[in-house]
Amino acid sequence: MKFSNLAPYTVGVIAVGAIVAACSGHGSSPTSTLPGGTGTSLVNHDIVLSAVGKRFLTTRHLGFHGRRAPASERLGLYTNQFLLTSANVLGYSKNNRSNGPPTCSESTGARVNDIAVDSEGNLIVPNNGSGIQVYSGPSLCGTLLMTIPDSIGQAADAAAQNAVTGPIVVGHANGTVATCNPSGCTQLTSPNMCMSCYSQVAMDKSGNCYATSLDQNTGKAALWYYAGCSGTGTELGSAQGFNEGIAEGGLDVDNKGNLVVLAQGGPSYLTVYSGCGTGTCTLVTGPTALSGAGGGNDCVYGHLGRKNERYACGDYTLGQIDIYSYLPSRTPSYLYSFNNGMVQSNITEAASYAPSSKGD
């Protein structure tokens, strides 16, 4: 385990033009920039991209917002800061009280959008420029076990039941989905998926995979289901019960097999579906606004805890982690937030419990 000497929390604000946006609502190839860059297509693999949707790049609210966590609610989890390359993935222990600082960190060496934890507690880092990194668990901030080369595109999201043995399903910034194992990555076939949009991914406990992105023909969000996480995905849209508008947020699967879908926004919304693997999605709960901490919260990626009672998401707008209650049949309710050790201007997009949900 590596411990970091993190500076006290400071506040910064990034200009709207300083972050690369997500994809267009109609499947076009939008352009936007990172610091030092110029308008560059999302399909240019030489430019690192942030998954924060450009329409949500609004003035952010400074300082801590919401409630501090009671001691009984502190579980181990990770978050990351997109603009850092050193100590950019932060680990918070279950004994962290009253918005305490992170206990450890990983330096992945490149910019990262989402992070994930498998059912064994291993940390998965889909790296924009360095492939898929896997760190040992279940202890936080373990050693680097492997880096899997990924030439398919800029990795942005990932999920696995066991990242060490594979497969790992990976979503990319160029609208492609792949499965990776220690020997490399193989692209899956995703009919009608927007090739200039982000793909977000999840895997259930049976090894089936899901991805969301925009349909290149309709410009609306759709779901792709890959039986056995291989071959050609089956697309589900509004006619099959999947109604997410122009969703661009992360996915998860709970321990009942329900698909948990996060849609970016101001605020973001969380929707729970059942049965999507059968070809028809049935609405269970939502869409529920994740606005508990105040300030038009734009959560980009979120994940469930091991017992499926908590949902944590990376709140880009406020530069913090927001925690909500979770039961598939009930509307999630806001519990608390924390931000100690994070710098708002470094972009917080994701949160992932360690260990993760048994369904993801």
VEXDREN-2710 file (C-alpha; in Angstrom, 1 decimal):
% VEXDREN-2710
k/r/px/py/pz
1/MET/0.0/0.0/0.0
2/LYS/1.3/3.5/-0.9
3/PHE/0.5/6.5/1.3
4/SER/0.6/10.0/-0.1
5/ASN/1.3/13.3/1.4
6/LEU/-1.7/15.2/0.0
7/ALA/-1.9/18.9/0.3
8/PRO/-4.9/20.4/2.1
9/TYR/-8.1/20.9/0.0
10/THR/-7.8/23.9/-2.2
11/VAL/-10.4/25.4/-4.6
12/GLY/-9.9/26.1/-8.2
13/VAL/-12.2/26.8/-11.2
14/ILE/-11.6/25.7/-14.7
15/ALA/-12.8/27.8/-17.6
16/VAL/-15.6/26.2/-19.6
17/GLY/-13.4/25.9/-22.7
18/ALA/-10.7/24.0/-20.8
19/ILE/-12.3/20.5/-20.8
20/VAL/-13.0/18.1/-23.6
21/ALA/-16.7/17.5/-24.0
22/ALA/-18.6/14.3/-24.5
23/CYS/-20.3/13.4/-27.8
24/SER/-22.9/15.2/-29.8
25/GLY/-26.6/14.6/-29.2
26/HIS/-27.0/13.6/-32.9
27/GLY/-23.9/11.5/-33.5
28/SER/-21.8/14.2/-35.1
29/SER/-18.1/14.7/-34.3
30/PRO/-18.0/17.6/-31.9
31/THR/-14.8/19.5/-31.1
32/SER/-13.5/20.9/-27.9
33/THR/-10.2/21.2/-26.0
34/LEU/-8.1/20.2/-23.0
35/PRO/-5.6/22.8/-21.6
36/GLY/-3.0/23.5/-24.3
37/GLY/-5.1/21.9/-27.0
38/THR/-7.2/23.1/-29.9
39/GLY/-10.5/22.0/-31.3
40/THR/-10.0/18.3/-31.8
41/SER/-12.3/15.5/-32.9
42/LEU/-13.2/12.9/-30.3
43/VAL/-11.9/10.2/-32.6
44/ASN/-8.3/11.6/-32.5
45/HIS/-6.6/9.1/-30.3
46/ASP/-3.7/11.4/-29.6
47/ILE/-5.8/13.8/-27.5
48/VAL/-6.9/12.7/-24.0
49/LEU/-10.6/13.3/-23.4
50/SER/-12.8/14.0/-20.3
51/ALA/-16.2/12.3/-20.3
52/VAL/-17.9/15.4/-18.8
53/GLY/-20.7/16.5/-21.3
54/LYS/-20.0/19.9/-22.7
55/ARG/-23.5/21.1/-22.1
56/PHE/-23.0/20.5/-18.4
57/LEU/-19.8/22.7/-18.2
58/THR/-21.3/25.4/-16.0
59/THR/-19.9/27.5/-13.2
60/ARG/-19.3/25.2/-10.2
61/HIS/-20.1/25.9/-6.6
62/LEU/-17.1/26.3/-4.4
63/GLY/-16.5/24.7/-1.0
64/PHE/-18.0/21.6/0.7
65/HIS/-21.7/21.0/0.2
66/GLY/-24.1/18.5/1.9
67/ARG/-23.6/16.4/5.1
68/ARG/-20.6/14.8/6.6
69/ALA/-20.6/11.1/6.8
70/PRO/-21.4/9.4/10.1
71/ALA/-18.7/6.9/11.2
72/SER/-21.0/3.9/10.6
73/GLU/-21.4/4.8/6.9
74/ARG/-17.7/5.1/5.9
75/LEU/-16.8/2.3/3.5
76/GLY/-13.7/1.8/1.5
77/LEU/-13.9/3.4/-1.9
78/TYR/-11.9/5.1/-4.7
79/THR/-12.2/8.3/-6.6
80/ASN/-9.9/9.9/-9.2
81/GLN/-9.0/13.3/-10.4
82/PHE/-8.8/13.5/-14.2
83/LEU/-6.2/16.3/-14.6
84/LEU/-3.6/14.7/-12.3
85/THR/-1.1/12.1/-13.4
86/SER/0.5/11.6/-10.0
87/ALA/-1.6/10.5/-6.9
88/ASN/-4.6/10.8/-9.2
89/VAL/-6.5/7.8/-7.8
90/LEU/-7.4/8.3/-4.2
91/GLY/-8.4/5.6/-1.6
92/TYR/-10.6/6.3/1.4
93/SER/-10.8/3.7/4.2
94/LYS/-13.9/2.6/6.0
95/ASN/-12.5/4.2/9.1
96/ASN/-12.4/7.7/7.5
97/ARG/-14.5/10.0/9.7
98/SER/-15.8/13.5/9.3
99/ASN/-14.6/14.2/5.8
100/GLY/-11.1/13.0/6.5
101/PRO/-8.3/12.9/3.9
102/PRO/-7.5/9.9/1.7
103/THR/-5.4/7.2/3.2
104/CYS/-3.5/6.2/0.1
105/SER/-3.2/6.9/-3.6
106/GLU/-2.2/5.4/-7.0
107/SER/-0.2/7.2/-9.7
108/THR/-1.4/5.9/-13.0
109/GLY/0.6/8.2/-15.1
110/ALA/-2.1/9.5/-17.4
111/ARG/-5.6/11.0/-17.3
112/VAL/-8.5/8.7/-16.2
113/ASN/-12.3/9.1/-16.5
114/ASP/-14.0/6.2/-14.7
115/ILE/-12.4/3.7/-12.3
116/ALA/-13.9/0.3/-11.3
117/VAL/-13.4/-2.4/-8.7
118/ASP/-14.1/-6.1/-9.4
119/SER/-15.8/-8.5/-7.1
120/GLU/-12.4/-9.6/-5.7
121/GLY/-11.5/-6.0/-4.7
122/ASN/-9.0/-5.4/-7.5
123/LEU/-8.9/-1.9/-8.8
124/ILE/-9.3/-1.4/-12.6
125/VAL/-8.1/1.8/-14.2
126/PRO/-9.1/2.3/-17.9
127/ASN/-6.3/4.7/-18.9
128/ASN/-6.7/7.2/-21.7
129/GLY/-3.2/6.6/-22.9
130/SER/-1.6/3.6/-21.2
131/GLY/-4.1/0.7/-21.6
132/ILE/-6.0/-1.0/-18.8
133/GLN/-4.2/-1.1/-15.4
134/VAL/-5.1/-3.6/-12.7
135/TYR/-4.0/-3.1/-9.1
136/SER/-4.3/-5.8/-6.4
137/GLY/-7.0/-5.9/-3.8
138/PRO/-8.9/-6.2/-1.6
139/SER/-6.7/-3.8/0.4
140/LEU/-6.8/-0.3/-1.0
141/CYS/-4.0/1.0/-3.2
142/GLY/-2.4/-2.4/-3.8
143/THR/0.5/-3.1/-6.2
144/LEU/0.2/-2.9/-10.0
145/LEU/-0.5/-6.4/-11.3
146/MET/-0.6/-5.7/-15.0
147/THR/-1.1/-3.2/-17.7
148/ILE/-3.1/-4.5/-20.7
149/PRO/-2.3/-2.8/-24.0
150/ASP/-5.4/-1.3/-25.7
151/SER/-5.0/0.0/-29.3
152/ILE/-8.8/0.1/-30.0
153/GLY/-9.2/3.7/-28.6
154/GLN/-9.1/5.8/-25.5
155/ALA/-10.3/3.7/-22.7
156/ALA/-12.8/5.5/-20.5
157/ASP/-14.9/2.9/-18.6
158/ALA/-14.4/-0.7/-17.5
159/ALA/-16.0/-3.5/-15.5
160/ALA/-15.1/-7.1/-14.6
161/GLN/-16.0/-9.9/-12.3
162/ASN/-12.3/-10.8/-11.9
163/ALA/-9.9/-8.4/-13.7
164/VAL/-6.9/-10.7/-13.1
165/THR/-8.2/-13.6/-15.0
166/GLY/-10.5/-11.6/-17.3
167/PRO/-12.4/-10.7/-19.2
168/ILE/-12.7/-7.0/-18.6
169/VAL/-15.2/-5.1/-20.6
170/VAL/-14.0/-1.7/-21.7
171/GLY/-15.8/1.3/-23.1
172/HIS/-14.0/3.9/-25.2
173/ALA/-14.2/7.6/-26.1
174/ASN/-14.7/6.7/-29.7
175/GLY/-17.9/4.7/-29.3
176/THR/-16.3/1.2/-29.3
177/VAL/-16.7/-1.6/-26.8
178/ALA/-14.0/-4.3/-26.2
179/THR/-13.2/-7.2/-24.0
180/CYS/-9.7/-7.4/-22.6
181/ASN/-7.6/-10.0/-20.8
182/PRO/-3.9/-10.2/-20.0
183/SER/-3.1/-11.0/-23.7
184/GLY/-4.8/-8.0/-25.2
185/CYS/-8.2/-6.5/-26.3
186/THR/-10.8/-7.6/-28.8
187/GLN/-13.5/-5.3/-30.1
188/LEU/-17.1/-6.3/-29.9
189/THR/-19.6/-5.5/-32.6
190/SER/-22.1/-2.8/-31.7
191/PRO/-24.6/-2.1/-34.5
192/ASN/-25.5/1.6/-34.8
193/MET/-23.3/2.8/-31.9
194/CYS/-22.2/6.4/-32.4
195/MET/-18.5/6.3/-33.3
196/SER/-17.7/9.8/-32.0
197/CYS/-19.4/9.2/-28.6
198/TYR/-18.5/7.7/-25.3
199/SER/-19.5/4.1/-24.5
200/GLN/-20.2/3.2/-20.9
201/VAL/-20.1/-0.4/-19.8
202/ALA/-21.1/-2.9/-17.1
203/MET/-20.9/-6.7/-16.5
204/ASP/-23.3/-8.9/-14.5
205/LYS/-22.3/-11.8/-12.3
206/SER/-23.1/-14.3/-15.1
207/GLY/-20.5/-12.6/-17.4
208/ASN/-22.9/-10.8/-19.7
209/CYS/-22.1/-7.3/-20.7
210/TYR/-24.0/-4.0/-21.3
211/ALA/-23.0/-0.8/-22.9
212/THR/-24.8/2.5/-23.4
213/SER/-24.0/5.2/-26.0
214/LEU/-25.9/7.2/-28.6
215/ASP/-27.5/5.6/-31.6
216/GLN/-25.8/7.1/-34.6
217/ASN/-29.1/7.3/-36.5
218/THR/-31.4/8.7/-33.9
219/GLY/-29.0/10.7/-31.7
220/LYS/-30.7/9.1/-28.7
221/ALA/-29.3/6.9/-26.0
222/ALA/-29.5/3.2/-26.5
223/LEU/-28.4/0.1/-24.7
224/TRP/-26.4/-2.8/-26.2
225/TYR/-26.5/-6.3/-24.6
226/TYR/-23.7/-8.8/-25.3
227/ALA/-24.6/-12.3/-24.2
228/GLY/-21.5/-13.9/-22.7
229/CYS/-19.7/-10.6/-23.3
230/SER/-18.8/-11.6/-26.9
231/GLY/-19.9/-11.3/-30.5
232/THR/-22.5/-8.8/-31.6
233/GLY/-24.6/-6.7/-29.2
234/THR/-28.3/-6.5/-29.3
235/GLU/-29.5/-2.9/-29.3
236/LEU/-32.4/-1.8/-27.1
237/GLY/-34.1/1.6/-27.4
238/SER/-37.3/3.2/-26.4
239/ALA/-39.3/0.4/-28.3
240/GLN/-37.7/-2.1/-25.9
241/GLY/-38.3/0.0/-22.8
242/PHE/-34.9/1.8/-22.5
243/ASN/-35.6/5.5/-22.3
244/GLU/-32.6/7.6/-21.3
245/GLY/-32.9/10.6/-23.7
246/ILE/-29.3/11.6/-24.3
247/ALA/-27.7/9.8/-21.3
248/GLU/-23.9/9.9/-21.1
249/GLY/-23.3/8.6/-17.6
250/GLY/-22.0/5.4/-16.2
251/LEU/-23.6/1.9/-15.7
252/ASP/-23.7/-0.6/-12.9
253/VAL/-25.5/-3.9/-12.2
254/ASP/-26.9/-4.7/-8.7
255/ASN/-27.0/-8.1/-7.0
256/LYS/-30.5/-8.7/-8.4
257/GLY/-29.3/-8.3/-12.0
258/ASN/-31.0/-4.9/-12.4
259/LEU/-29.2/-2.4/-14.6
260/VAL/-28.5/0.9/-12.8
261/VAL/-28.1/3.8/-15.4
262/LEU/-26.7/7.2/-14.6
263/ALA/-27.5/10.1/-17.0
264/GLN/-25.4/13.2/-16.8
265/GLY/-27.2/16.5/-16.3
266/GLY/-27.7/19.4/-14.0
267/PRO/-28.6/17.4/-11.9
268/SER/-27.9/13.9/-13.1
269/TYR/-30.6/11.2/-12.9
270/LEU/-30.5/7.6/-11.8
271/THR/-32.8/5.0/-13.4
272/VAL/-33.1/1.3/-12.5
273/TYR/-34.2/-1.3/-15.1
274/SER/-34.9/-5.1/-14.8
275/GLY/-34.9/-7.7/-17.5
276/CYS/-32.8/-5.9/-20.1
277/GLY/-30.9/-9.1/-20.9
278/THR/-34.1/-10.7/-22.1
279/GLY/-34.5/-8.0/-24.8
280/THR/-37.0/-5.8/-23.0
281/CYS/-36.2/-3.4/-20.2
282/THR/-38.8/-2.9/-17.4
283/LEU/-38.6/0.3/-15.4
284/VAL/-38.1/-0.4/-11.7
285/THR/-37.3/3.0/-10.2
286/GLY/-36.6/6.5/-11.6
287/PRO/-35.5/8.6/-13.2
288/THR/-34.4/10.1/-9.8
289/ALA/-32.6/13.4/-9.6
290/LEU/-29.3/13.1/-7.8
291/SER/-29.5/16.7/-6.4
292/GLY/-29.2/16.0/-2.7
293/ALA/-26.1/18.0/-2.0
294/GLY/-27.3/21.1/-3.9
295/GLY/-25.7/23.0/-6.8
296/GLY/-27.1/21.2/-9.9
297/ASN/-24.9/18.1/-9.2
298/ASP/-23.5/16.5/-12.4
299/CYS/-22.4/13.0/-11.4
300/VAL/-20.6/11.3/-14.3
301/TYR/-19.8/7.8/-13.0
302/GLY/-21.2/5.9/-10.0
303/HIS/-21.1/2.5/-8.5
304/LEU/-22.8/0.4/-5.8
305/GLY/-21.3/-1.0/-2.6
306/ARG/-20.8/-4.7/-1.8
307/LYS/-24.2/-5.0/0.0
308/ASN/-26.0/-2.9/-2.6
309/GLU/-27.3/-0.5/0.0
310/ARG/-25.2/2.5/-1.1
311/TYR/-24.5/4.3/-4.4
312/ALA/-21.5/6.6/-4.7
313/CYS/-21.0/9.0/-7.6
314/GLY/-18.3/11.5/-8.7
315/ASP/-19.9/14.9/-8.5
316/TYR/-18.0/17.0/-11.1
317/THR/-20.1/20.2/-10.4
318/LEU/-19.1/20.3/-6.7
319/GLY/-15.8/18.5/-6.8
320/GLN/-16.8/15.8/-4.3
321/ILE/-18.2/12.3/-3.8
322/ASP/-21.9/12.1/-3.1
323/ILE/-23.4/9.0/-1.4
324/TYR/-27.0/7.9/-1.8
325/SER/-29.1/5.1/-0.3
326/TYR/-29.9/2.3/-2.7
327/LEU/-32.6/-0.4/-2.9
328/PRO/-33.9/-1.2/-6.4
329/SER/-37.5/-0.8/-5.5
330/ARG/-37.1/2.5/-3.7
331/THR/-36.2/6.0/-4.7
332/PRO/-32.5/6.7/-3.8
333/SER/-32.1/9.3/-1.1
334/TYR/-29.1/11.6/-0.4
335/LEU/-27.0/10.7/2.7
336/TYR/-23.7/12.6/2.7
337/SER/-20.7/13.9/0.8
338/PHE/-16.9/14.2/1.2
339/ASN/-14.2/16.2/-0.6
340/ASN/-11.1/16.1/1.6
341/GLY/-8.0/15.6/-0.5
342/MET/-9.7/16.6/-3.8
343/VAL/-9.1/19.8/-5.8
344/GLN/-12.2/20.9/-7.6
345/SER/-10.4/22.1/-10.7
346/ASN/-8.8/18.7/-11.2
347/ILE/-12.2/17.2/-12.2
348/THR/-13.7/14.5/-10.1
349/GLU/-15.8/12.2/-12.3
350/ALA/-16.1/8.8/-10.6
351/ALA/-16.5/6.9/-7.4
352/SER/-16.2/3.1/-6.9
353/TYR/-16.7/1.1/-3.7
354/ALA/-14.1/-1.5/-2.7
355/PRO/-15.3/-4.2/-2.7
356/SER/-17.9/-3.6/-5.4
357/SER/-21.4/-4.9/-5.9
358/LYS/-21.5/-8.7/-6.5
359/GLY/-23.6/-7.8/-9.6
360/ASP/-20.9/-5.7/-11.2
END
